[in-house]
């Protein structure tokens, strides 16, 4: 299989290159392809002639999106529209990577794939726009929603918690933001399985189970042997930031599980990640 990757140098793109090592993977990122340039995108996809395009490229700085919603839409909305139209023109299957932030987070029981979207921040709205273009313009698509990704070699919640714990000996972490911590290695493997199925549709690929940011931090501290660090629970309103995250946006994998594609529980994945990559921030 010939796979075209946008955002190939990001944390998920790097993991996908490993998961798809048995296939031919064409890697692009902003230096090679500006997804806001529709002509360039169509030309690149046509020249590459892939079987499937996995669209990871996005503006994922949620606070940055809140400060500049127009830029968020230009990259995440219009950029995705360009990618979809290129796939339509070339007859290429599309995997679009989306987010739990397309939901309002008002449902404590979490969200299944078919539930209505109602984003509450500019990042979520820009990603909802992207999903609209995917569903409206090209039936040969997979929308893969995920959440709270972490990977080695970059900035993530795990490294931030470990660094702050060692520097200050105390933490203050929100209890009213609930989601699914997800190891990119597991997500990439699930996507590699999905593209073989031709079962187009919307999927929630996250490590199973959900927790609050505070509970996630506690498990990180436990696994790192830092249980002496005081982790004080706080509410989101006490932690000022530009964007407002959805409070209860846990995802449930119903559609993928029906195909036999599941991801392991988040505590198991976290333990594996820390065992593989160490606990040094």
C-alpha positions in Angstrom: 0.0 0.0 0.0 1.2 3.5 -0.9 0.4 6.0 2.0 0.6 9.8 1.8 1.1 11.5 5.2 0.4 15.2 5.9 1.9 16.4 9.2 4.4 13.5 8.9 6.9 15.0 11.3 4.5 15.5 14.2 4.2 13.0 17.0 1.4 11.0 15.3 3.1 11.2 11.9 6.4 9.8 13.3 4.5 6.9 15.0 2.6 6.2 11.8 5.8 5.9 9.9 6.8 3.1 12.3 3.4 1.4 12.3 3.3 1.4 8.5 6.9 0.3 7.9 5.7 -2.5 5.7 4.2 -0.1 3.3 5.5 2.8 1.1 5.0 6.0 3.1 5.4 9.4 1.5 6.0 11.9 4.3 5.2 15.6 4.0 5.1 18.4 6.5 4.8 22.2 6.3 8.2 22.5 4.7 7.1 20.3 1.8 3.4 21.0 1.6 1.3 24.0 2.7 -2.2 22.5 3.1 -3.7 26.0 2.8 -2.6 26.1 -0.8 -5.3 24.1 -2.7 -3.4 23.9 -6.0 -0.2 22.6 -4.3 -2.2 20.0 -2.4 -3.9 18.7 -5.5 -0.6 18.6 -7.4 1.2 16.8 -4.6 -1.5 14.1 -4.2 -1.9 13.6 -7.9 1.9 13.2 -8.4 2.2 10.8 -5.4 -0.7 8.6 -6.6 -1.3 7.1 -3.2 -3.8 4.5 -2.1 -4.6 6.3 1.1 -3.9 9.8 2.5 -3.6 10.1 6.3 -4.2 13.8 7.2 -2.4 14.6 10.5 -1.5 18.2 9.7 -3.3 20.6 11.9 -2.9 23.7 14.1 -3.2 21.9 17.5 -2.2 24.7 19.9 -5.6 25.1 21.5 -4.7 28.3 23.3 -3.2 29.7 20.0 -6.5 28.9 18.2 -8.4 30.8 20.9 -6.2 33.8 20.3 -6.5 33.6 16.5 -9.6 31.7 15.4 -9.2 32.9 11.8 -5.9 31.1 11.6 -7.3 28.0 13.2 -10.0 27.9 10.6 -7.6 28.6 7.8 -5.4 25.7 8.7 -7.8 23.2 10.2 -10.9 24.0 8.2 -9.8 25.3 4.8 -6.7 23.2 4.9 -8.7 20.1 5.4 -11.1 21.1 2.6 -8.1 21.3 0.3 -7.0 17.9 1.3 -10.4 16.3 0.8 -10.8 17.9 -2.6 -7.4 16.5 -3.6 -8.5 13.0 -2.5 -11.8 13.4 -4.3 -10.0 14.4 -7.5 -7.5 11.5 -7.3 -9.9 8.9 -6.0 -7.8 8.3 -2.8 -9.1 7.0 0.6 -8.8 9.6 3.3 -8.0 9.3 7.0 -8.8 12.5 8.9 -7.5 12.9 12.4 -9.9 14.7 14.7 -10.4 15.4 18.3 -12.6 15.0 21.4 -12.8 18.8 21.4 -15.5 18.7 18.8 -17.9 17.8 21.7 -19.1 20.3 24.4 -18.0 18.0 27.2 -21.4 18.3 28.9 -22.1 14.5 29.1 -20.4 12.9 32.1 -21.0 9.5 30.5 -18.8 10.5 27.5 -19.4 10.3 23.8 -20.0 7.7 21.1 -19.1 8.2 17.5 -22.5 9.2 16.2 -23.4 11.8 18.9 -23.9 15.4 17.7 -21.0 17.8 17.7 -21.2 21.0 19.8 -17.6 22.5 20.2 -17.2 25.2 22.8 -13.8 26.7 21.7 -12.2 27.9 18.5 -10.0 24.8 18.2 -12.9 22.5 18.5 -15.0 24.6 16.0 -12.2 24.5 13.4 -11.9 20.8 13.7 -15.7 20.4 13.5 -15.5 22.4 10.3 -12.9 20.0 9.0 -15.1 17.0 9.8 -18.0 18.8 7.9 -15.9 19.0 4.8 -14.7 15.4 5.0 -18.3 14.1 5.4 -19.8 16.4 2.8 -17.2 16.1 0.0 -15.8 12.5 -0.1 -17.5 9.3 1.0 -14.3 7.2 1.0 -13.2 8.5 4.4 -12.3 7.5 7.9 -12.7 10.2 10.6 -10.5 9.2 13.6 -11.2 11.2 16.8 -8.6 10.9 19.6 -7.6 12.7 22.7 -4.8 13.7 25.1 -2.0 12.3 23.0 1.5 11.7 24.3 4.7 10.6 22.6 8.5 10.6 23.2 10.7 13.5 22.2 8.2 16.3 22.5 6.2 18.5 24.9 3.4 16.6 26.6 1.5 16.4 29.8 3.6 13.6 31.2 6.9 15.5 30.8 5.3 18.7 32.2 4.1 16.9 35.3 7.4 15.2 35.9 9.4 18.4 35.4 7.2 20.5 37.7 7.1 17.8 40.3 10.9 17.6 40.5 11.4 21.4 40.4 8.8 22.4 43.0 7.8 19.3 44.8 4.1 20.2 44.5 1.4 20.3 41.8 -2.0 21.8 41.3 -4.0 19.9 38.6 -7.6 20.2 37.5 -10.1 17.6 38.4 -13.0 18.8 36.2 -11.4 18.0 32.8 -11.9 14.3 32.0 -10.6 12.5 28.9 -8.7 9.6 27.6 -4.8 9.7 27.8 -3.6 8.1 24.6 -0.2 6.7 23.6 0.5 7.6 20.0 2.0 4.2 19.4 -1.3 2.5 20.1 -3.2 5.1 18.0 -0.9 4.6 15.0 -1.3 0.8 15.2 -5.1 1.1 15.3 -5.0 3.4 12.2 -2.8 0.9 10.4 -5.4 -1.8 11.0 -8.3 0.5 10.0 -7.0 1.4 6.6 -7.1 -2.2 5.6 -10.8 -2.6 6.3 -12.5 -0.3 3.7 -15.1 0.2 6.5 -15.5 4.0 6.0 -16.9 6.0 8.8 -16.2 7.7 12.1 -14.1 6.1 14.8 -13.0 6.9 18.4 -9.4 5.6 18.9 -8.2 6.3 22.4 -6.7 4.1 25.1 -9.7 2.7 26.9 -11.0 4.1 30.2 -11.1 7.8 31.2 -9.7 9.9 34.0 -9.4 13.5 35.1 -6.2 15.4 34.6 -5.6 15.2 38.3 -6.0 11.4 38.3 -3.7 11.2 35.2 -1.0 13.2 37.1 -1.3 11.0 40.2 -0.7 7.8 38.1 2.4 9.5 36.5 3.7 10.3 39.9 3.1 6.8 41.2 4.9 5.2 38.3 7.8 7.6 38.5 8.2 6.9 42.3 7.3 10.5 43.2 4.4 9.8 45.5 5.9 12.2 48.0 4.9 15.1 45.7 1.8 16.9 46.9 -0.8 17.1 44.1 -3.6 19.5 45.0 -6.9 19.1 43.1 -8.2 22.3 41.7 -11.1 23.4 39.3 -10.5 24.7 35.8 -11.6 28.2 36.7 -8.6 28.4 39.0 -6.3 27.6 36.1 -6.4 30.6 33.7 -5.8 29.9 30.0 -7.0 31.3 26.7 -9.0 28.3 25.6 -11.8 26.6 27.5 -11.5 22.8 27.2 -14.6 20.6 27.2 -14.9 19.3 30.8 -16.2 15.8 30.2 -15.2 14.7 26.8 -14.2 11.1 27.2 -14.6 9.1 24.0 -16.0 5.5 23.7 -14.7 3.2 20.9 -17.9 1.5 19.6 -17.3 1.4 15.9 -13.7 0.3 16.0 -14.4 -2.4 18.6 -17.1 -3.8 16.3 -14.3 -4.5 13.8 -12.0 -5.9 16.4 -9.9 -2.8 16.7 -9.4 -1.9 20.4 -6.8 0.0 22.4 -5.5 -1.2 25.8 -6.4 0.6 29.0 -4.7 3.9 29.5 -2.9 3.0 32.8 -1.3 0.0 31.0 -0.2 2.1 28.0 1.2 4.8 30.4 3.2 2.2 32.3 4.6 0.9 29.0 5.5 4.3 27.8 7.4 5.2 31.0 9.1 1.8 30.9 10.2 2.4 27.3 11.2 6.0 27.5 12.1 6.6 31.2 10.7 8.9 33.8 13.2 11.7 33.4 11.5 14.9 32.2 
